[in-house]
């Protein structure tokens, strides 16, 4: 198994963001990293500096893009910014805390939990739609970088979907997997369609999240 050619994807969550302690639904809101979050991304880049990467991708949101820029800084490659790897669009819930959602949209959080795949926040996106675009994005990476190593800096929801799809698990299991700020995951993809999780939610060396 371990000698069979495969494409390895290093899946990284962005670092700690401003307002992280308020449990806000940032989604596509373009929030900044804190100094801790920046240090977390620099630490990931340091940990992976000995890995030969064929490409580095990131979401186009600046909290993920910072990590991608850190990874390519010492490499002779350009960052590939791809909006397919944006976080879930929360629509009218964007930027709200969980408490604010409960007050402004009473009962809607419970409805969402009852139909996690298909519930759509007003003006937002369903988890199924997120999963569909993530599947497209990963397929494009595998097609372009066969038998190579690639890094992707993205978001909690995006990463969870990638890992669940690699495991062949349903999206209803999405809350059973944590993705901490600055964490690292590794997934190997084989030509026959088999995928293997090598690492999940490896903690970042920089604490404070």
Secondary structure, 3 states (H helix, E strand, C coil): CCCCCEEEEEEEECCCECCHHHCECCCCCCCCECHHHHHHHHHHHHHCCCCCCCEEEECCCHHHHHHHHHHHCCCCCCEEECHHHCCCCCHHHCCCEHHHHHHHCCCHHHHHHHCCCCCCCCCCCCHHHHHHHHHHHHHHHHHHCCCCEEEEEECHHHHHHHHHHHHCCCHHHHHHCCCCCCCEEEEEEECCCCEEEEEEEECCCCCCC
